[in-house]
Amino acid sequence: MKITKKIAAAAASAVMAVSSIPVAALNTSAADHNYMEALAMSLYFFDSNACGTGITDGPLTWRGDCHTYDATASVGSLDGSAKSVVDPDGDGKVDVSGGWHDAGDHIKFNLTIGFALSSLGISDYLNPGIYEKAYCRDHFEYEMRWGADYLMKTTFLDNSGNVAAVAHTVAEGGTDHSFWSAPEVQTYDRPIFWLTASDNNSSVSCEMAAGLGAAAYVFKDSDPEYSAKCAKYAKALLEFGTKHVGNNTGGIGGFYSTDAQYQDEEAIAQAWLWIVGEGDKPTRVPKNKDYGGSQYDGWVYSWDKVWQGYAALMYKATGDTAFKDELIVEIQGQNGMKVGTYNTNGWGTSRINCAIQMDAYVVADGDPNSEYAQGAKWQLDYMLGDNNLGYSFLLGFGEKWPVHIHHRAANPGGEGITSAQNPSAKYTNYGMLVGGIDANGYEDHADRYQYTEGALDYNGCFAIASACASTLFGGDATTFDDIKKSAAEINADFKFADESTNPTEPPTEPSTVIPSDNPSDTLYGDANCDGNVTIADATAILQAVGNPDKYGLSEQGTINADINGEVGITPDDAIIIKKIDAGMLSIEDINPAK
């Protein structure tokens, strides 16, 4: 049975009002900022740090292909059996193009790329459907694929499927930092730093495994073949890291020097693989910062200490309160998440604060009125503009943000002008989270990178915090469309979905499908035929209406989607589903027998 004419009329009269209602608002009165807009915007930072080809005419108008000569990088000192796998034709060259620059500089670290992928995966796993609700699932998967492709490209497997070598860092930091210019014009030498069985870094290898495990989860339903490929590489890297234990810091020393303990990265990689059905359940259960074998956390969730990410995943997956209790201990030991007191615990305060927000949201257990959820929300609101400066430290969000940023692509200077001369950014780097206010205050200066620089790990942690806030407090994702259309820096017409790697149902003509009176398998509102009626169905309907050639629904999906009492699918059908998701209508109104 379709929706009644009475309800259809009420829905039609409320179209204008619904467009401004948060689509996932469990507590709309607490939504001081548009968290869904912030979440969707934050993905563009990864585009700003993209390296290689496929950047020109991409998501950002101001970025172009760069460091394309990484495609013919020198193999360097690598020799023996590893070299024969990496360089089978013996020309001394190897393709390591692609990936992401790490921060405001242009080095590529697999450690932080892996951490960013795992963090993005956590944001999705803790908040099912949130990227659909924020209308950016296609962008989210685009970024996950960009990062995962690079980690697999720089992992060289032998004929037995074992890791022979990993090109874990590309470019030497000291050299890279001597050039203050846009990446598109740079030509300096970018050497490769290798990991092998005899000279490994287990933290890096296992962090890469975690990132690819997260990608395997993200693509499990949308692209099972790609998911399986990510899982294959994740398992190989996990075995490589744990079988050939080492702490080779070549290329990362002074930037991201890892310690000898790698068991946290091992554990989170194991968790991801177990979640996707590709490994055994991890056995480590924490108590008072001890994860077994004197494995002490001692620091926030970060590129070097991922125990709390592991605990967050495992609590969500198992419901074992030992993981929740541990996160409470960690929050208390890291200055807490209190309403009225901004946590400035360490360098790059914004990213550390977001990491602790993750702990708080997990402990809140879905209760927006929990002291933990309210405390985390207050921290995020402060970060997004509710501070004494009025600055949003997510660039492009709100009314005011830092402009003297430490990011050479967006703020390349010119004519000898470098960060020391404190230029204003040439481009607004929409979605970049900068360090922001710390215990000493804030300085909007391009050379004060603790305040004005961002990095992959910053935005990875922000994705978790803003996704959790979006789930609990809502937002209006449609507002970002106007920003994209008006921002010169964003290519609003760019299509993130690639049908060759993200297949869709064959296109259909919605108006020609006539539903039967009582189809036994019909669930009205379930446009994507996943057995549920959620905001993802509204997205599917709007995509099908706007671009039926690319986003056509299946025959049954077309039947399910036609719910407003009129023949054919229209945006009004999506509006009704949004009202159901917002709690304004009940699913029983359109499926009374169910």
C-alpha positions in Angstrom: 0.0 0.0 0.0 1.3 3.4 -0.9 1.2 6.5 1.3 -2.4 7.9 1.7 -3.5 11.0 -0.1 -3.9 12.8 3.2 -0.3 12.2 4.2 0.9 12.9 0.6 -0.8 16.3 0.8 0.8 17.1 4.1 4.2 16.0 2.8 3.8 18.2 -0.3 2.8 21.2 1.8 5.9 20.8 4.0 8.5 20.5 1.2 10.0 23.9 2.0 10.2 23.2 5.7 11.7 19.8 5.3 14.6 21.1 3.3 16.0 22.8 6.4 15.3 19.9 8.8 18.3 17.9 9.8 17.9 14.5 8.2 19.3 12.6 11.2 18.3 14.8 14.1 18.0 12.9 17.4 18.5 16.2 19.2 18.1 19.0 16.8 18.1 21.7 19.5 21.7 20.8 20.2 22.9 21.2 16.6 24.7 24.5 17.0 26.7 23.9 13.8 26.0 22.1 10.6 28.0 19.0 11.3 27.0 17.2 8.1 28.2 20.2 6.0 31.5 20.1 7.9 31.9 16.4 7.3 31.2 16.7 3.6 33.5 19.7 3.3 36.3 18.0 5.1 36.8 15.4 2.4 38.1 18.1 0.0 41.3 18.3 2.0 42.3 15.0 0.7 41.9 16.3 -2.9 44.0 19.3 -2.0 46.8 16.9 -1.0 46.5 14.6 -4.0 49.7 13.7 -5.9 50.3 12.3 -9.3 47.9 12.3 -12.3 44.2 12.5 -12.5 44.2 15.8 -10.5 43.8 18.3 -13.3 40.1 18.9 -14.0 39.4 17.0 -10.8 37.4 18.0 -7.6 39.4 21.2 -7.1 39.9 23.9 -9.8 43.3 25.1 -8.3 45.0 21.7 -8.2 46.7 20.0 -11.1 48.8 17.0 -11.8 52.1 17.1 -9.9 55.2 15.1 -9.3 54.3 13.0 -12.3 58.0 11.9 -12.5 57.3 9.7 -9.4 56.2 7.3 -12.1 59.8 6.8 -13.2 61.5 7.0 -9.8 64.9 5.5 -9.2 64.8 2.1 -7.5 67.9 3.3 -5.7 69.9 1.0 -3.4 67.3 -1.8 -3.4 68.9 -5.1 -4.5 68.6 -8.9 -4.3 65.4 -10.8 -4.7 63.4 -7.7 -3.6 64.7 -5.7 -6.6 63.8 -8.5 -9.0 60.2 -8.2 -7.9 60.1 -4.4 -7.9 62.1 -3.9 -11.1 61.6 -7.1 -13.2 62.8 -5.4 -16.5 66.0 -4.1 -14.8 65.7 -0.5 -16.0 66.2 0.8 -12.5 62.9 2.6 -12.5 59.6 2.0 -10.6 56.2 3.7 -10.6 55.4 5.2 -7.2 53.1 8.0 -8.5 49.8 8.8 -6.8 48.8 8.9 -3.2 48.6 12.0 -0.9 51.1 14.5 0.3 51.3 14.3 4.0 50.6 17.9 5.2 51.5 21.4 4.0 54.7 19.7 2.6 54.9 17.2 -0.3 56.3 14.1 1.2 54.3 10.9 0.9 54.4 8.7 4.0 52.6 5.4 3.9 52.4 5.5 7.7 50.0 8.5 7.7 48.2 7.5 4.5 47.4 4.2 6.3 46.3 6.0 9.4 44.1 8.4 7.4 42.4 5.5 5.6 41.8 3.6 8.9 40.4 6.7 10.5 38.1 7.4 7.6 37.0 3.8 7.9 36.3 4.2 11.6 34.2 7.2 10.9 32.0 5.1 8.6 32.0 2.0 10.8 30.9 3.8 13.9 28.2 5.7 12.0 26.5 3.5 9.5 25.0 5.4 6.6 26.3 8.8 7.7 28.1 9.5 4.4 24.8 8.8 2.5 23.0 11.1 4.9 25.6 13.8 4.2 25.2 13.2 0.4 28.9 12.5 0.0 29.2 8.7 -0.1 30.6 8.9 -3.7 33.2 11.4 -2.6 34.1 9.3 0.5 34.6 6.2 -1.6 36.6 8.2 -4.1 39.1 9.2 -1.4 39.2 5.7 0.1 40.0 4.3 -3.3 42.7 7.0 -4.0 44.5 6.2 -0.8 44.1 2.4 -1.0 45.2 2.3 -4.6 48.5 4.0 -3.6 49.2 1.7 -0.7 48.7 -1.4 -2.9 50.7 0.2 -5.7 53.7 0.7 -3.4 53.5 -2.8 -1.9 55.3 -5.3 -4.1 54.2 -8.9 -3.8 56.2 -11.9 -5.1 54.7 -14.8 -7.0 53.6 -16.4 -3.7 51.7 -13.4 -2.7 54.2 -12.4 0.0 55.5 -8.9 0.5 58.9 -8.5 -1.1 59.3 -4.7 -0.6 57.4 -1.6 0.3 58.1 1.9 -1.0 57.0 3.4 2.3 58.2 7.0 1.9 58.7 9.1 -1.3 60.8 12.3 -1.1 63.4 13.3 1.5 62.0 15.7 4.1 65.0 18.1 4.3 65.1 18.6 0.6 61.3 18.9 0.3 61.1 21.5 3.0 63.6 23.8 1.2 61.1 24.6 -1.5 58.2 26.9 -0.8 56.2 26.5 -4.0 53.2 24.7 -5.4 53.7 21.0 -6.1 52.6 21.4 -9.8 55.9 23.3 -10.6 58.3 21.2 -8.5 61.0 19.1 -10.1 63.4 18.3 -7.2 64.7 14.7 -6.8 62.3 12.5 -4.8 64.0 9.3 -3.6 62.3 6.2 -2.3 62.8 4.7 1.1 62.3 1.0 1.2 61.2 -1.7 3.7 62.2 -5.3 3.2 62.2 -8.5 5.2 65.7 -7.7 6.4 65.1 -4.0 7.2 61.4 -3.6 8.0 59.3 -1.1 10.0 56.5 -3.2 11.6 54.5 -0.1 12.7 54.4 1.2 9.1 53.6 -2.2 7.6 50.8 -2.9 10.1 49.4 0.6 9.8 49.2 0.1 6.0 47.4 -3.2 6.7 44.9 -1.4 8.9 44.2 1.2 6.2 43.6 -1.4 3.6 41.5 -3.4 6.0 39.4 -0.3 6.5 39.1 0.0 2.7 38.0 -3.6 2.5 35.2 -2.8 4.9 34.1 0.4 3.1 33.9 -1.4 -0.3 32.5 -4.7 1.0 29.0 -4.1 -0.4 29.6 -1.5 -3.2 32.6 -3.2 -4.8 33.2 -6.7 -3.4 36.0 -7.4 -5.9 38.0 -4.3 -4.9 37.3 -5.1 -1.2 38.8 -8.5 -1.7 41.9 -7.0 -3.3 42.3 -4.6 -0.4 41.9 -7.5 2.1 44.5 -9.6 0.2 47.1 -6.8 0.5 46.2 -6.1 4.1 46.7 -9.7 5.1 50.1 -9.8 3.3 51.3 -6.6 5.0 50.1 -7.7 8.4 52.1 -11.0 8.0 55.1 -9.0 6.7 55.0 -6.7 9.7 54.7 -9.3 12.3 57.0 -12.0 10.8 59.8 -9.6 10.0 59.9 -7.3 13.0 61.9 -4.1 12.7 61.9 -0.4 13.2 63.6 1.1 10.2 62.9 4.9 10.4 64.7 5.8 7.1 62.8 8.6 5.5 60.5 9.2 8.4 63.0 10.0 11.2 62.4 13.5 12.6 58.9 13.6 11.2 57.1 10.4 12.3 59.7 8.4 14.2 58.0 5.2 15.3 59.0 3.4 18.4 59.7 -0.3 18.7 56.2 -1.3 19.7 54.0 -2.2 16.8 51.4 -4.3 18.5 48.8 -1.5 18.5 49.0 -1.3 14.7 48.9 -5.1 14.5 45.8 -5.2 16.7 43.8 -2.6 14.7 44.7 -4.3 11.5 43.5 -7.6 12.9 40.3 -6.0 14.0 39.6 -4.6 10.5 40.3 -8.0 8.9 38.0 -9.8 11.5 35.2 -7.3 10.8 35.3 -8.0 7.1 35.5 -11.8 7.7 39.1 -12.2 6.6 40.7 -13.1 9.9 40.3 -14.3 13.5 38.9 -12.2 16.2 41.6 -10.2 18.1 42.3 -11.4 21.6 43.7 -8.3 23.2 41.3 -6.8 25.8 42.5 -3.8 27.7 42.5 -2.9 31.4 43.8 0.3 32.8 45.9 1.1 29.7 47.4 -2.3 29.5 46.5 -4.2 26.4 48.4 -7.3 27.4 52.1 -8.0 27.6 52.7 -4.6 29.2 51.5 -2.9 26.0 50.8 0.6 27.5 48.9 3.2 25.5 50.0 6.4 27.1 48.9 8.7 24.3 45.9 9.7 22.3 44.7 8.0 19.1 47.3 9.1 16.6 49.5 7.9 13.8 51.9 6.3 16.3 49.4 5.1 19.0 46.2 3.5 17.7 45.1 1.5 20.7 42.1 3.7 21.2 41.0 3.3 17.6 41.3 -0.5 18.2 39.2 -0.2 21.4 36.5 1.9 19.6 36.2 -0.7 16.8 36.1 -3.6 19.2 33.5 -2.1 21.4 31.3 -1.3 18.4 31.8 -4.9 17.1 31.5 -6.8 20.3 29.7 -4.7 22.9 32.3 -5.9 25.4 32.3 -3.2 28.1 36.0 -3.7 28.9 36.7 -1.6 25.7 34.3 1.1 26.8 35.8 1.2 30.3 39.2 1.6 28.8 38.1 4.5 26.7 36.7 6.2 29.8 40.1 5.7 31.6 41.8 7.3 28.5 39.5 10.3 28.4 40.1 10.9 32.1 43.9 10.7 31.6 43.8 13.1 28.6 42.2 16.2 30.3 38.7 15.1 29.6 35.8 16.3 27.4 34.1 18.9 29.5 31.5 21.5 28.4 33.1 24.9 28.9 36.8 23.7 28.8 38.6 23.3 25.5 41.0 20.4 25.6 44.4 21.8 24.3 46.3 18.6 25.1 49.4 18.8 22.8 50.8 19.9 19.4 48.3 20.3 16.7 45.5 20.7 19.2 42.6 20.3 16.8 43.5 16.8 15.7 44.3 15.6 19.2 41.0 17.0 20.4 39.1 15.2 17.6 40.8 12.0 18.6 39.6 12.3 22.2 36.1 13.2 20.8 36.1 9.8 19.2 36.6 8.2 22.6 33.8 10.3 24.1 31.3 9.5 21.4 31.9 5.8 21.6 31.4 5.9 25.4 28.2 7.9 24.9 26.6 4.8 23.4 24.4 6.8 21.0 22.9 9.0 23.8 23.1 12.7 22.6 22.4 13.8 26.1 25.3 11.9 27.7 27.9 14.1 29.4 30.4 12.6 27.0 28.5 13.4 23.9 27.7 16.9 25.1 31.3 17.5 26.1 32.6 16.3 22.7 30.0 18.4 20.9 31.1 21.5 22.8 34.7 20.8 21.8 33.7 20.5 18.1 31.6 23.7 18.3 34.5 25.5 19.8 36.7 24.3 16.9 34.1 25.3 14.3 33.9 28.9 15.5 32.5 29.2 19.1 35.8 30.6 20.4 37.0 34.0 21.4 38.5 34.6 18.0 35.4 33.6 16.1 37.6 31.5 13.8 36.5 28.2 12.4 39.6 26.0 12.2 38.0 24.0 9.4 38.8 26.3 6.5 35.9 27.4 4.5 33.3 26.5 7.2 31.3 29.3 8.8 32.0 33.0 8.3 35.7 33.4 9.3 38.8 31.2 9.2 42.6 31.5 9.1 44.1 32.8 5.9 47.8 32.7 6.6 48.1 29.0 6.3 51.0 26.7 6.1 50.1 24.8 3.0 52.3 25.2 -0.1 49.7 24.2 -2.6 47.1 26.6 -1.4 49.5 29.3 -0.3 52.5 29.0 -2.6 53.8 32.5 -2.1 55.8 33.5 -5.1 58.5 35.9 -6.2 60.7 34.7 -3.3 57.9 35.0 -0.7 57.8 32.1 1.7 56.0 31.2 4.9 58.4 33.5 6.8 56.9 36.5 5.0 53.5 35.4 6.1 51.5 35.5 2.8 47.8 35.2 2.7 46.6 32.0 1.0 46.0 32.2 -2.7 43.2 29.7 -2.4 40.7 28.7 0.3 41.6 25.1 1.1 38.0 24.1 1.8 37.8 21.4 4.5 41.3 21.6 5.8 41.5 21.3 9.6 44.4 23.3 11.0 46.0 23.0 14.4 44.1 26.0 15.9 44.2 27.3 19.4 46.5 25.5 21.9 47.4 26.2 25.5 49.4 29.2 24.5 46.7 30.8 22.3 46.8 31.2 18.5 48.7 32.9 15.9 47.5 33.2 12.3 50.9 33.1 10.7 52.0 30.8 7.8 55.3 30.0 9.6 53.6 29.0 12.8 52.7 25.6 11.6 51.6 24.2 14.9 48.6 26.6 14.4 48.1 26.9 10.7 49.1 23.6 9.1 46.9 20.6 8.6 47.8 17.0 7.7 46.3 13.7 6.8 46.0 12.6 10.4 44.2 15.8 11.3 41.5 15.3 8.8 41.2 11.6 9.5 40.5 12.4 13.1 38.1 15.2 12.2 36.1 12.8 10.0 35.5 10.6 13.0 34.4 13.5 15.2 32.2 15.2 12.7 30.6 11.9 11.6 29.8 11.1 15.2 28.4 14.6 15.8 26.3 14.3 12.6 24.8 11.0 13.8 23.8 12.3 17.2 23.0 16.0 16.5 22.2 16.1 12.8 22.7 18.7 10.2 21.6 19.8 6.7 23.8 18.4 4.1 22.1 20.2 1.3 23.6 23.6 2.3 27.0 22.5 1.0 25.7 22.4 -2.5 25.4 26.2 -2.5 28.9 26.5 -1.1 30.3 24.3 -3.8 28.5 26.2 -6.6 29.8 29.6 -5.3 33.3 28.6 -4.4 35.8 29.2 -7.2 38.1 26.6 -5.7 35.6 23.7 -6.0 34.6 22.0 -9.3 31.0 21.5 -8.4 30.3 19.5 -11.6 33.0 16.9 -10.9 31.5 13.3 -10.7 33.2 11.2 -8.1 31.5 8.0 -9.0 33.2 5.8 -11.6 30.9 3.2 -13.1 33.8 1.0 -14.1 34.7 0.5 -10.4 31.4 1.4 -8.8 28.8 -0.4 -10.9 25.2 0.6 -10.6 21.9 -1.1 -11.6 21.0 -0.8 -15.3 19.2 2.4 -16.1 15.4 2.2 -16.1 12.6 4.5 -17.1 10.8 5.0 -13.8 7.4 6.1 -15.3 7.1 2.9 -17.4 7.2 0.5 -14.4 3.6 -0.2 -13.1 3.6 -1.8 -9.6 1.3 -4.6 -8.9 -1.4 -4.1 -6.3 0.1 -6.4 -3.7 3.6 -7.5 -4.6 4.7 -9.8 -1.7 8.3 -8.6 -1.9 7.5 -4.8 -1.9 8.8 -2.6 1.0 7.6 0.9 0.0 10.4 3.4 0.5 13.2 0.8 0.0 14.5 2.3 -3.2 17.9 0.6 -3.0 16.4 -2.8 -2.1 18.5 -3.4 1.0 15.6 -4.3 3.2 15.4 -1.0 5.1 14.0 2.4 4.6 16.7 5.0 5.4 18.0 8.3 4.1 20.1 6.3 1.6 16.9 5.5 -0.2 16.1 9.3 -0.5 19.5 9.8 -1.9 19.0 6.9 -4.4 15.7 8.5 -5.5 17.1 12.0 -6.0 20.0 10.5 -8.0 17.7 8.5 -10.2 15.5 11.6 -10.8 18.5 13.8 -11.5 20.5 11.4 -13.7 18.5 8.3 -14.6 21.1 7.2 -17.1 23.8 6.9 -14.4 21.7 6.2 -11.3 18.8 4.2 -12.5 16.9 2.0 -10.0 16.2 -1.6 -10.3 12.7 -2.7 -11.3 11.8 -3.6 -7.8 13.5 -0.5 -6.5 11.4 1.7 -8.8 8.2 0.0 -7.4 9.4 0.5 -3.8 10.3 4.2 -4.4 7.0 5.4 -5.8 5.3 6.3 -2.5 3.7 9.7 -2.7 0.4 8.7 -4.3 1.3 10.0 -7.7 2.4 7.8 -10.7 6.2 7.9 -11.3 9.1 8.8 -9.1 9.6 12.5 -8.1 11.6 14.4 -5.5 8.5 14.3 -3.3 9.1 10.6 -2.8 12.5 11.4 -1.3 10.9 14.1 0.9 8.7 11.6 2.5 11.6 9.3 3.3 13.5 12.3 4.8 10.4 12.9 7.0 10.5 9.3 8.1 14.2 9.5 8.9 13.6 12.7 10.9 10.8 11.1 12.9 8.0 13.2 11.4 6.3 10.2 9.7 6.3 6.5 10.5 7.3 3.8 8.1 3.9 2.2 8.9 2.3 5.1 7.2 3.5 3.8 3.9 3.7 0.1 4.8 0.7 -0.4 7.2 0.8 -4.2 6.9 4.4 -4.2 8.0 
